[in-house]
Amino acid sequence: MKQFTLTIFLSIFALAGFFNDTTAADKAEYLENARLCNIFTKKIEDYKKNMRKDFLAGATLASYEYRAELFCKKATDAKKVLDSETLADLNTSIEDNTTK
């Protein structure tokens, strides 16, 4: 019986730490994608001001636009996930406080 109880407690502690690390990693990924989104958005604006009129300049601009769209989409999707997780955590803590 002691081994069974010990196994349950160890499983709970192991899983609790795992999910906290995942949330931290998701937040770090969101921040990095948001940073890259801002960088490429600014690069597009600056590049359009001083852009040459040749094929390579157009390809460079298309590359910047593609990467800006990619990182901005990833940041938006990650923000939605983080917001839903944060709201779920907030709702849980509110329910805990009201039952006390």
DSSP file (Angstrom, degrees, kcal/mol; ACC not computed):
  #  RESIDUE AA STRUCTURE BP1 BP2  ACC     N-H-->O    O-->H-N    N-H-->O    O-->H-N    TCO  KAPPA ALPHA  PHI   PSI    X-CA   Y-CA   Z-CA
    1    1 A M     >        0   0    0      0, 0.0     4,-2.3     0, 0.0     5,-0.2   0.000 360.0 360.0 360.0 -38.8    0.0    0.0    0.0
    2    2 A K  H  >  +     0   0    0      1,-0.2     4,-2.7     2,-0.2     5,-0.2   0.897 360.0  50.6 -64.6 -39.8    2.9    2.4    0.8
    3    3 A Q  H  > S+     0   0    0      2,-0.2     4,-2.5     1,-0.2    -1,-0.2   0.900 109.7  50.4 -65.5 -39.4    4.5    1.7   -2.6
    4    4 A F  H  > S+     0   0    0      2,-0.2     4,-2.1     1,-0.2    -2,-0.2   0.931 112.7  45.8 -62.9 -46.4    1.2    2.4   -4.3
    5    5 A T  H  X S+     0   0    0     -4,-2.3     4,-2.3     1,-0.2    -2,-0.2   0.907 113.1  50.4 -63.5 -42.8    0.7    5.7   -2.5
    6    6 A L  H  X S+     0   0    0     -4,-2.7     4,-2.6     1,-0.2     5,-0.2   0.903 109.1  51.7 -62.3 -42.1    4.4    6.7   -3.1
    7    7 A T  H  X S+     0   0    0     -4,-2.5     4,-2.2     2,-0.2    -1,-0.2   0.901 109.6  49.8 -62.4 -41.5    4.0    5.9   -6.8
    8    8 A I  H  X S+     0   0    0     -4,-2.1     4,-2.3     2,-0.2    -2,-0.2   0.934 112.4  46.7 -63.3 -46.3    0.9    8.1   -7.0
    9    9 A F  H  X S+     0   0    0     -4,-2.3     4,-2.4     1,-0.2    -2,-0.2   0.907 112.4  49.5 -65.1 -41.3    2.6   11.1   -5.3
   10   10 A L  H  X S+     0   0    0     -4,-2.6     4,-2.4     1,-0.2    -1,-0.2   0.891 110.7  50.9 -64.1 -38.7    5.7   10.8   -7.4
   11   11 A S  H  X S+     0   0    0     -4,-2.2     4,-2.5    -5,-0.2     5,-0.2   0.913 110.3  49.1 -64.0 -42.9    3.6   10.7  -10.6
   12   12 A I  H  X S+     0   0    0     -4,-2.3     4,-2.3     1,-0.2    -2,-0.2   0.934 113.2  45.8 -63.7 -45.8    1.7   13.8   -9.5
   13   13 A F  H  X S+     0   0    0     -4,-2.4     4,-1.8     2,-0.2    -1,-0.2   0.892 112.9  50.6 -65.4 -38.8    4.9   15.7   -8.7
   14   14 A A  H  X S+     0   0    0     -4,-2.4     4,-1.6    -5,-0.2    -2,-0.2   0.928 113.8  43.9 -65.2 -44.8    6.5   14.6  -12.0
   15   15 A L  H  X S+     0   0    0     -4,-2.5     4,-2.1     1,-0.2     5,-0.2   0.861 109.3  56.7 -70.2 -35.4    3.6   15.7  -14.1
   16   16 A A  H  X S+     0   0    0     -4,-2.3     4,-1.4    -5,-0.2    -1,-0.2   0.918 110.1  44.8 -62.9 -42.8    3.1   19.0  -12.3
   17   17 A G  H  X S+     0   0    0     -4,-1.8     4,-1.9     1,-0.2    -1,-0.2   0.856 109.7  56.9 -67.6 -35.6    6.7   20.0  -13.1
   18   18 A F  H  X S+     0   0    0     -4,-1.6     4,-1.8     1,-0.2    -2,-0.2   0.923 107.1  46.6 -63.1 -45.6    6.4   18.9  -16.6
   19   19 A F  H  X S+     0   0    0     -4,-2.1     4,-1.9     1,-0.2    -1,-0.2   0.837 109.9  53.8 -70.4 -31.7    3.4   21.1  -17.4
   20   20 A N  H  X S+     0   0    0     -4,-1.4     4,-2.0    -5,-0.2    -1,-0.2   0.897 109.0  49.2 -67.7 -39.1    5.0   24.1  -15.8
   21   21 A D  H  X S+     0   0    0     -4,-1.9     4,-2.3     1,-0.2    -2,-0.2   0.875 109.1  53.0 -66.0 -37.0    8.1   23.7  -18.0
   22   22 A T  H  X S+     0   0    0     -4,-1.8     4,-2.6     2,-0.2    -1,-0.2   0.907 108.2  49.8 -65.0 -41.6    5.9   23.4  -21.1
   23   23 A T  H  X S+     0   0    0     -4,-1.9     4,-2.3     2,-0.2    -1,-0.2   0.912 111.2  49.1 -64.2 -41.9    4.1   26.6  -20.3
   24   24 A A  H  X S+     0   0    0     -4,-2.0     4,-2.3     2,-0.2    -2,-0.2   0.903 111.9  48.7 -64.0 -40.7    7.4   28.4  -19.8
   25   25 A A  H  X S+     0   0    0     -4,-2.3     4,-2.4     2,-0.2    -2,-0.2   0.897 110.5  51.1 -66.1 -40.2    8.8   27.0  -23.1
   26   26 A D  H  X S+     0   0    0     -4,-2.6     4,-2.3     2,-0.2    -2,-0.2   0.899 110.4  49.2 -63.1 -40.1    5.6   28.1  -24.9
   27   27 A K  H  X S+     0   0    0     -4,-2.3     4,-2.4     2,-0.2    -2,-0.2   0.910 111.2  49.1 -66.4 -41.3    5.9   31.6  -23.4
   28   28 A A  H  X S+     0   0    0     -4,-2.3     4,-2.2     2,-0.2    -2,-0.2   0.896 111.3  49.9 -64.1 -40.0    9.5   31.8  -24.5
   29   29 A E  H  X S+     0   0    0     -4,-2.4     4,-2.5     2,-0.2    -2,-0.2   0.906 110.4  50.5 -64.9 -41.3    8.6   30.6  -28.0
   30   30 A Y  H  X S+     0   0    0     -4,-2.3     4,-2.6     1,-0.2    -2,-0.2   0.930 110.5  49.0 -61.2 -45.7    5.8   33.2  -28.2
   31   31 A L  H  X S+     0   0    0     -4,-2.4     4,-2.2     1,-0.2    -1,-0.2   0.895 112.2  48.4 -63.0 -40.1    8.2   36.0  -27.2
   32   32 A E  H  X S+     0   0    0     -4,-2.2     4,-2.5     2,-0.2    -1,-0.2   0.920 112.7  47.6 -67.0 -43.2   10.8   35.0  -29.7
   33   33 A N  H  X S+     0   0    0     -4,-2.5     4,-2.3     1,-0.2    42,-0.2   0.890 112.0  50.1 -65.6 -38.2    8.2   34.8  -32.5
   34   34 A A  H  X S+     0   0    0     -4,-2.6     4,-2.2     2,-0.2    -1,-0.2   0.899 110.7  50.2 -65.3 -39.8    6.8   38.2  -31.6
   35   35 A R  H  X S+     0   0    0     -4,-2.2     4,-2.2     2,-0.2    -2,-0.2   0.935 112.5  45.8 -63.0 -46.8   10.4   39.6  -31.6
   36   36 A L  H  X S+     0   0    0     -4,-2.5     4,-2.6     1,-0.2     5,-0.3   0.860 109.5  55.9 -66.1 -34.9   11.1   38.2  -35.1
   37   37 A C  H  X S+     0   0    0     -4,-2.3     4,-2.2    34,-0.2    -1,-0.2   0.941 109.7  45.7 -60.1 -47.4    7.7   39.4  -36.3
   38   38 A N  H  X S+     0   0    0     -4,-2.2     4,-2.1     2,-0.2    -2,-0.2   0.894 112.1  51.9 -63.5 -40.3    8.6   42.9  -35.3
   39   39 A I  H  X S+     0   0    0     -4,-2.2     4,-2.4     1,-0.2    -2,-0.2   0.952 113.4  42.3 -62.2 -50.1   12.1   42.7  -36.8
   40   40 A F  H  X S+     0   0    0     -4,-2.6     4,-2.2     2,-0.2    -1,-0.2   0.835 111.7  54.8 -71.4 -31.1   10.9   41.5  -40.2
   41   41 A T  H  X S+     0   0    0     -4,-2.2     4,-1.8    -5,-0.3    -1,-0.2   0.927 111.8  44.7 -63.9 -43.2    8.0   44.0  -40.3
   42   42 A K  H  X S+     0   0    0     -4,-2.1     4,-2.6     1,-0.2     5,-0.2   0.895 110.7  54.5 -66.3 -39.9   10.4   46.8  -39.7
   43   43 A K  H  X S+     0   0    0     -4,-2.4     4,-3.0     1,-0.2     5,-0.2   0.898 106.7  51.9 -60.9 -39.9   12.8   45.4  -42.3
   44   44 A I  H  X S+     0   0    0     -4,-2.2     4,-2.3     2,-0.2    -1,-0.2   0.939 111.0  47.0 -61.4 -47.1   10.0   45.4  -44.9
   45   45 A E  H  X S+     0   0    0     -4,-1.8     4,-1.2     1,-0.2    -2,-0.2   0.933 116.8  43.0 -60.9 -47.0    9.2   49.0  -44.2
   46   46 A D  H  X S+     0   0    0     -4,-2.6     4,-1.3     1,-0.2    -2,-0.2   0.892 113.6  51.4 -66.7 -40.0   12.9   50.1  -44.3
   47   47 A Y  H  < S+     0   0    0     -4,-3.0     4,-0.4    -5,-0.2    -1,-0.2   0.873 105.5  55.0 -67.9 -36.7   13.6   48.0  -47.4
   48   48 A K  H >< S+     0   0    0     -4,-2.3     3,-0.5    -5,-0.2    -1,-0.2   0.840 104.9  55.1 -65.3 -31.6   10.7   49.4  -49.4
   49   49 A K  H 3< S+     0   0    0     -4,-1.2    -1,-0.2     1,-0.2    -2,-0.2   0.880 122.5  25.5 -67.4 -37.5   12.0   52.9  -48.8
   50   50 A N  T 3< S+     0   0    0     -4,-1.3    -1,-0.2    -3,-0.1    -2,-0.2   0.080  89.2 143.3-114.9  22.4   15.4   52.1  -50.3
   51   51 A M    <   -     0   0    0     -3,-0.5     2,-0.1    -4,-0.4    -3,-0.1  -0.378  43.1-134.2 -73.5 139.0   14.6   49.3  -52.6
   52   52 A R        -     0   0    0     -2,-0.1     2,-0.5     1,-0.1    -1,-0.1  -0.332  21.4-115.2 -78.9 170.6   16.3   48.9  -55.9
   53   53 A K  S    S+     0   0    0     -2,-0.1     2,-0.3     4,-0.1    -1,-0.1  -0.507  75.6  99.1-108.6  62.5   14.4   48.1  -59.1
   54   54 A D  S  > S-     0   0    0     -2,-0.5     4,-1.7     1,-0.1     5,-0.1  -0.870  83.0 -98.9-139.3 176.0   15.7   44.7  -60.0
   55   55 A F  H  > S+     0   0    0     -2,-0.3     4,-2.2     1,-0.2     5,-0.2   0.896 117.5  52.3 -64.0 -43.4   14.8   41.0  -59.7
   56   56 A L  H  > S+     0   0    0      1,-0.2     4,-2.3     2,-0.2    -1,-0.2   0.858 107.1  52.8 -65.5 -35.0   17.0   40.3  -56.6
   57   57 A A  H  > S+     0   0    0      2,-0.2     4,-2.3     1,-0.2    -1,-0.2   0.901 109.8  49.1 -65.9 -40.3   15.5   43.2  -54.7
   58   58 A G  H  X S+     0   0    0     -4,-1.7     4,-2.3     2,-0.2    -2,-0.2   0.885 111.0  50.0 -65.1 -38.4   12.0   41.9  -55.4
   59   59 A A  H  X S+     0   0    0     -4,-2.2     4,-2.1     2,-0.2    -2,-0.2   0.888 110.3  50.4 -67.3 -38.7   13.1   38.4  -54.2
   60   60 A T  H  X S+     0   0    0     -4,-2.3     4,-2.4     2,-0.2    -2,-0.2   0.922 110.9  48.6 -64.4 -44.2   14.6   39.8  -51.1
   61   61 A L  H  X S+     0   0    0     -4,-2.3     4,-2.6     1,-0.2    -2,-0.2   0.912 110.5  51.0 -62.2 -42.7   11.4   41.8  -50.3
   62   62 A A  H  X S+     0   0    0     -4,-2.3     4,-2.3     1,-0.2    -1,-0.2   0.883 109.6  51.3 -62.4 -37.7    9.3   38.6  -50.9
   63   63 A S  H  X S+     0   0    0     -4,-2.1     4,-2.5     2,-0.2    -2,-0.2   0.922 110.5  47.6 -64.7 -45.0   11.5   36.7  -48.6
   64   64 A Y  H  X S+     0   0    0     -4,-2.4     4,-2.5     1,-0.2    -2,-0.2   0.912 112.6  49.5 -61.7 -42.6   11.1   39.3  -45.8
   65   65 A E  H  X S+     0   0    0     -4,-2.6     4,-2.3     2,-0.2    -2,-0.2   0.897 110.7  50.2 -65.2 -39.6    7.4   39.4  -46.4
   66   66 A Y  H  X S+     0   0    0     -4,-2.3     4,-2.4     2,-0.2    -2,-0.2   0.940 113.5  44.6 -63.1 -47.7    7.2   35.6  -46.2
   67   67 A R  H  X S+     0   0    0     -4,-2.5     4,-2.6     2,-0.2     5,-0.3   0.874 112.1  52.1 -67.7 -36.5    9.2   35.4  -42.9
   68   68 A A  H  X S+     0   0    0     -4,-2.5     4,-2.4    -5,-0.2     5,-0.2   0.930 111.8  46.7 -63.7 -44.4    7.2   38.3  -41.4
   69   69 A E  H  X S+     0   0    0     -4,-2.3     4,-2.1    -5,-0.2    -2,-0.2   0.908 113.3  49.9 -62.9 -41.6    4.0   36.5  -42.2
   70   70 A L  H  X S+     0   0    0     -4,-2.4     4,-2.2     2,-0.2    -2,-0.2   0.948 115.2  40.6 -62.9 -51.1    5.3   33.2  -40.8
   71   71 A F  H  X S+     0   0    0     -4,-2.6     4,-2.3     1,-0.2   -34,-0.2   0.860 114.8  51.8 -70.8 -34.8    6.6   34.6  -37.5
   72   72 A C  H  X S+     0   0    0     -4,-2.4     4,-2.3    -5,-0.3    -1,-0.2   0.894 110.7  48.8 -67.8 -37.9    3.5   36.9  -37.0
   73   73 A K  H  X S+     0   0    0     -4,-2.1     4,-2.6    -5,-0.2     5,-0.2   0.929 112.0  48.4 -66.3 -44.3    1.2   34.0  -37.5
   74   74 A K  H  X S+     0   0    0     -4,-2.2     4,-2.5     1,-0.2    -2,-0.2   0.902 112.3  49.2 -61.4 -40.9    3.1   31.8  -35.1
   75   75 A A  H  X S+     0   0    0     -4,-2.3     4,-2.2   -42,-0.2    -1,-0.2   0.903 111.6  48.7 -66.3 -40.9    3.1   34.6  -32.5
   76   76 A T  H  X S+     0   0    0     -4,-2.3     4,-1.9     2,-0.2    -2,-0.2   0.923 113.3  46.7 -64.8 -44.3   -0.6   35.1  -32.9
   77   77 A D  H  X S+     0   0    0     -4,-2.6     4,-1.9     1,-0.2    -2,-0.2   0.912 113.2  48.7 -64.6 -42.2   -1.4   31.4  -32.6
   78   78 A A  H  X S+     0   0    0     -4,-2.5     4,-2.7     1,-0.2    -1,-0.2   0.871 108.6  54.3 -65.7 -36.2    0.9   31.0  -29.5
   79   79 A K  H  X S+     0   0    0     -4,-2.2     4,-2.7     2,-0.2    -1,-0.2   0.897 106.4  51.6 -65.5 -39.1   -0.7   34.0  -27.9
   80   80 A K  H  X S+     0   0    0     -4,-1.9     4,-2.2     2,-0.2    -1,-0.2   0.916 112.0  46.6 -62.0 -42.9   -4.2   32.5  -28.3
   81   81 A V  H  X S+     0   0    0     -4,-1.9     4,-2.3     2,-0.2    -2,-0.2   0.928 114.0  47.3 -65.4 -45.0   -2.9   29.3  -26.6
   82   82 A L  H  X S+     0   0    0     -4,-2.7     4,-2.8     1,-0.2    -2,-0.2   0.898 111.6  50.9 -64.6 -40.0   -1.2   31.2  -23.8
   83   83 A D  H  X S+     0   0    0     -4,-2.7     4,-2.5     2,-0.2    -1,-0.2   0.906 111.0  47.9 -64.2 -40.9   -4.3   33.3  -23.2
   84   84 A S  H  X S+     0   0    0     -4,-2.2     4,-2.1     2,-0.2    -2,-0.2   0.892 114.0  47.1 -68.3 -37.7   -6.6   30.3  -23.1
   85   85 A E  H  X S+     0   0    0     -4,-2.3     4,-2.5     2,-0.2    -2,-0.2   0.908 113.0  49.0 -67.5 -41.4   -4.2   28.5  -20.6
   86   86 A T  H  X S+     0   0    0     -4,-2.8     4,-2.5     1,-0.2    -2,-0.2   0.908 111.9  48.5 -64.1 -41.8   -3.9   31.7  -18.5
   87   87 A L  H  X S+     0   0    0     -4,-2.5     4,-2.7     2,-0.2    -1,-0.2   0.889 110.7  50.9 -65.1 -38.8   -7.7   32.0  -18.4
   88   88 A A  H  X S+     0   0    0     -4,-2.1     4,-2.0     2,-0.2    -2,-0.2   0.915 112.3  46.6 -65.2 -41.9   -8.1   28.4  -17.5
   89   89 A D  H  X S+     0   0    0     -4,-2.5     4,-2.2     2,-0.2    -2,-0.2   0.898 112.9  50.1 -64.7 -40.2   -5.5   28.8  -14.6
   90   90 A L  H  X S+     0   0    0     -4,-2.5     4,-2.2     2,-0.2    -2,-0.2   0.914 110.0  49.7 -65.2 -43.3   -7.3   32.0  -13.5
   91   91 A N  H  X S+     0   0    0     -4,-2.7     4,-2.4     1,-0.2    -1,-0.2   0.890 110.5  51.0 -63.0 -39.2  -10.7   30.3  -13.5
   92   92 A T  H  X S+     0   0    0     -4,-2.0     4,-2.2     1,-0.2    -1,-0.2   0.918 111.1  47.2 -64.1 -43.6   -9.3   27.5  -11.5
   93   93 A S  H  X S+     0   0    0     -4,-2.2     4,-2.0     2,-0.2    -2,-0.2   0.857 111.6  51.4 -68.8 -33.3   -7.8   29.8   -8.9
   94   94 A I  H  X S+     0   0    0     -4,-2.2     4,-2.0     2,-0.2    -2,-0.2   0.925 110.3  48.6 -67.1 -43.6  -11.1   31.8   -8.7
   95   95 A E  H  X S+     0   0    0     -4,-2.4     4,-1.5     1,-0.2    -2,-0.2   0.899 110.8  51.4 -62.4 -40.2  -13.1   28.6   -8.1
   96   96 A D  H  X S+     0   0    0     -4,-2.2     4,-0.7     1,-0.2    -1,-0.2   0.896 110.8  48.2 -63.2 -40.1  -10.6   27.6   -5.4
   97   97 A N  H  < S+     0   0    0     -4,-2.0     3,-0.3     1,-0.2    -1,-0.2   0.834 110.4  50.7 -70.7 -33.0  -10.9   30.9   -3.6
   98   98 A T  H  < S+     0   0    0     -4,-2.0    -1,-0.2     1,-0.2    -2,-0.2   0.779 106.6  54.5 -77.9 -24.6  -14.7   30.9   -3.7
   99   99 A T  H  <        0   0    0     -4,-1.5    -1,-0.2     1,-0.2    -2,-0.2   0.665 360.0 360.0 -81.4 -15.1  -15.0   27.4   -2.3
  100  100 A K     <        0   0    0     -4,-0.7    -1,-0.2    -3,-0.3    -2,-0.1   0.480 360.0 360.0 -77.7 360.0  -12.8   28.4    0.8
